[in-house]
Amino acid sequence: MIKVLFFARLREELGCESIELTESCQTLEEVKQAILNQHPNWQTTFTNKKLLAAVNQTMAQGNMTVKAGDEVAFFPPVTGG
């Protein structure tokens, strides 16, 4: 199982703060695809090129390896000034 967390605006957009994936995923991109398989209406959110992700609290790119027991978090780009 992979625990997936959603933060900030994503939590509000998706209407939930977390989900659990039981599908076998080996990369962050596969996690995104598994999420879309379960929630096809989230397509706009997960195809956004600016979407940020972390695996086990480390910033991650799409090819990052994931395994059962990992925590994946998604959040919108951070802005500031």
Secondary structure, 3 states (H helix, E strand, C coil): CEEEEECCHHHHHHCCCEEEECCCCCEHHHHHHHHHHHCHHHHHHHCCCCCEEEECCEECCCCCECCCCCEEEEECCCCCC
